[in-house]
Amino acid sequence: MRARSVRCRDKSIGFEMNFCNCFFSLSAIGLVSVLMIAPAHAQTRVGEAAVVKNEVLRVAGPSTTQIKVGDGLVRDETVRTGIDSATRLVMADSTNLSLGPNATLKLDRTVFDDEHHYREVAVRMTSGAFRFVTGHSDKAAYKITTPLATIGVRGTTLDILSQRGQTIVNLQDGAASVCTVSFECIQLTRPGDTAIITSGGGGRSTIKKTNNPPWTFAATCSAAAGLCSKTQYADATPVIVDDGSDPTGMLCGR
């Protein structure tokens, strides 16, 4: 009797394996070796794409690939949206990152405490409009940067606009600290509080605070269904694909 193949997806590391004739053709030692060695060469999955509208690209040097709903994100990943495009990314700790049109974001650094909590996560928002909703990690773990600002969060929903020569940070919920690259800081403590950082001559920048924001992410939210809702990571991950030849789910870790 010929065994059918099983395709397994490990959602914690974003790695797929095909086991062909796994019950009859491989010895027990050989199978254990495959399971132990293969993950060492895989990149750690740190999130999923929950919403994708039009052109949402994974950028790796000069090459790009289209991201689809359910695709995993890995460390040091750069994501870019096109014209009339948007995406919402759900991180492993249930942080939600929404990107509007013509936005570029890099997951600069992620250090896990455990499978669903970060000890450190750094996000670089190079250009475009973003909404950031914190997840389950300690709030001190988060560090958000733009070319003009560093943002520390404390249980927060933030709208962030990064443009050439200006960054706008609008507080929707919680609290945040916004600093220029020269460490001049403003505290955002009430919904509507907004920091505006503007670059000046000589590499210097100015920062001011207002409660009458010139911009928010709200208009972008209405342009793409589901862009501004929040998803838990467990609800964003794709299901394991199983053709029935592994009825117990043992090979797929279920």
C-alpha atoms as one frame of an Amber mdcrd trajectory, in Angstrom:
protein
   0.000   0.000   0.000   1.426   3.376  -0.986   1.297   6.095   1.677   0.065
   9.522   0.673   2.129  12.659   1.322   1.438  15.125   4.121   2.158  18.854
   3.819   2.693  20.480   7.195   3.028  24.141   8.062   4.618  25.066  11.388
   2.967  28.438  12.180   5.610  29.365  14.762   8.469  29.388  12.260   6.776
  29.575   8.879   8.317  26.411   7.541   6.818  23.771   5.299   7.892  20.149
   4.849   6.615  17.411   2.597   6.786  13.941   4.051   6.371  11.400   1.243
   5.812   7.760   2.134   6.698   8.854   5.639   5.378   5.792   7.428   6.959
   3.175   5.177   9.973   4.635   3.352  11.781   6.443   6.175  13.319   4.789
   9.170  12.490   6.196  12.603  16.014   7.587  12.937  15.850   9.282   9.546
  12.527  10.950  10.340  13.761  12.260  13.668  16.839  13.691  11.937  14.705
  15.581   9.423  12.535  17.063  12.167  15.527  18.150  14.222  17.695  19.599
  11.459  15.244  21.413   9.178  14.035  24.111  11.637  17.629  25.218  12.248
  17.728  26.565   8.681  14.303  28.240   8.831  13.646  31.858   9.693  11.520
  32.575  12.736   7.954  33.567  11.919   7.020  36.695  13.857   3.624  37.547
  12.385   0.961  37.066   9.701  -0.713  39.191   7.042  -4.364  39.472   8.113
  -5.611  41.998   5.525  -4.171  42.579   2.049  -5.571  45.095  -0.421  -3.980
  45.237  -3.882  -0.179  45.555  -4.016   1.507  44.551  -0.755   5.101  43.483
  -1.290   7.808  41.667   0.612  11.066  43.455  -0.244  14.381  41.563  -0.240
  17.133  43.612  -1.856  16.205  44.328  -5.475  13.502  41.639  -5.583   9.888
  41.818  -4.415   7.124  39.243  -3.952   3.413  39.764  -3.418   2.140  39.078
   0.118  -1.154  37.220   0.451  -3.515  36.878   3.420  -2.075  34.255   5.782
   1.508  34.689   4.611   4.040  34.740   7.423   6.415  37.553   8.320   9.968
  36.981   9.482  12.610  38.980  11.306  14.234  41.855   9.398  11.337  41.834
   6.940  10.543  44.932   4.849   6.929  45.389   3.712   5.841  47.967   1.125
   2.385  48.922  -0.113   1.567  50.404  -3.525  -0.889  53.035  -4.729  -4.457
  52.366  -3.546  -3.138  49.515  -1.404  -3.146  48.662   2.293  -2.389  45.840
   4.690  -2.826  44.837   8.331  -0.111  42.705   9.905  -0.653  40.766  13.137
   2.464  40.043  15.175   2.978  36.950  17.328   2.077  38.918  20.495  -1.136
  40.181  18.790   0.252  43.636  18.020  -1.628  44.934  14.959   0.200  47.086
  12.384  -1.879  48.701   9.629  -0.222  50.322   6.603  -1.916  52.730   4.210
  -0.979  53.389   0.554   2.665  53.968  -0.435   3.969  52.921   2.983   7.218
  51.167   3.863   7.835  49.387   7.155  10.711  47.259   8.412  10.553  44.809
  11.309  13.994  45.808  12.503  14.440  43.562  15.521  12.377  41.017  17.429
  13.500  39.154  20.532  11.034  36.680  22.055  10.460  36.082  25.747   8.221
  33.175  24.764   6.087  32.180  21.777   3.574  35.031  22.216   5.536  37.761
  24.056   8.430  39.911  22.942  11.300  41.063  25.122  12.154  43.590  22.426
  10.501  44.583  19.163  11.696  47.439  16.945   9.634  48.724  14.026  10.973
  51.259  11.544   8.262  53.216   9.720  10.169  54.761   6.833   7.360  56.453
   4.917   3.572  56.489   4.720   0.606  56.236   7.097   0.335  53.650   9.857
  -1.841  52.547  12.770  -0.097  50.724  15.623  -2.082  48.813  18.265  -0.037
  47.172  21.020  -0.382  43.502  21.841   0.378  41.350  24.893   4.080  42.115
  25.380   5.372  44.451  28.064   4.901  47.960  26.670   8.554  48.834  27.303
   9.451  46.190  24.721   8.177  48.312  21.842  10.340  50.825  19.989   8.983
  52.602  16.918  11.163  54.855  14.792  10.710  57.126  11.792  13.512  59.104
  10.117  12.709  61.994  12.509  11.321  60.440  15.691  11.568  57.690  18.280
   8.294  56.622  19.887   7.875  54.750  23.157   4.455  53.282  23.911   2.462
  52.426  27.019  -0.671  50.470  26.154  -1.388  52.384  23.026  -3.205  52.913
  19.766  -1.177  55.338  17.656  -1.658  56.855  14.222   1.678  57.722  12.619
   2.387  59.630   9.401   5.976  59.625   8.182   6.697  62.027   5.322   9.770
  63.689   3.912  10.648  66.372   6.437   7.800  65.673   8.877   6.421  63.034
  11.252   2.976  63.255  12.888   2.120  61.014  15.856  -1.523  61.064  16.950
  -2.644  59.293  20.134  -5.921  57.399  19.870  -5.701  55.518  23.164  -3.245
  55.000  26.043  -0.057  57.050  26.287   3.181  57.542  24.389   6.476  59.402
  24.492   7.690  60.998  21.249  11.295  62.199  20.921  13.344  63.842  18.197
  16.715  62.422  17.203  18.252  65.095  19.463  16.219  63.719  22.426  13.715
  66.551  22.769  10.583  64.748  23.950   6.832  65.283  24.300   4.419  63.120
  26.298   1.061  62.192  24.760  -1.431  61.357  27.508  -4.932  62.191  26.224
  -6.770  60.931  23.125  -6.166  63.471  20.380  -2.766  64.551  21.693  -0.490
  64.904  18.684   3.243  65.441  18.272   4.450  67.115  15.083   8.166  66.815
  14.299   9.511  68.947  11.464  13.033  68.865  10.088  14.974  72.113   9.882
  18.289  73.328   8.590  21.546  71.864   9.769  20.066  68.486  10.518  18.013
  69.829  13.416  14.296  69.302  13.947  11.538  70.914  16.006   8.733  69.239
  17.912   5.420  70.674  19.053   2.296  69.314  20.713  -1.335  69.959  19.830
  -4.729  68.449  20.664  -6.119  69.528  17.283  -4.510  66.932  14.998  -3.965
  67.942  11.360  -4.206  64.273  10.320  -5.420  60.886  11.558  -5.536  57.383
  10.072  -9.373  57.402  10.025  -9.763  58.151   6.306  -7.398  55.285   5.484
  -9.438  52.944   7.694 -12.562  53.480   5.619 -10.714  52.724   2.366 -10.045
  49.034   3.131 -12.397  46.621   4.892 -10.972  45.268   8.145  -7.908  47.518
   8.061  -8.516  49.039  11.488 -10.135  46.165  13.358  -7.938  44.163  15.731
  -7.132  40.474  15.395  -5.529  38.131  17.906  -2.572  36.273  16.464  -4.192
  32.869  17.016  -7.088  33.977  14.813  -4.777  35.257  12.052  -2.663  32.138
  11.539  -3.567  29.784   8.676  -4.691  26.255   9.414  -2.407  23.284   8.799
  -2.943  21.674   5.412  -3.536  17.938   5.762  -4.557  15.572   2.942  -5.826
  12.953   5.392  -2.828  10.635   5.500  -1.803  11.929   8.944  -5.144  11.543
  10.764  -3.671  12.007  14.246  -1.871  15.214  13.289   1.262  13.928  15.011
   3.671  14.950  12.257   2.260  18.472  12.181   2.540  18.960  15.924  -1.179
  19.108  16.631
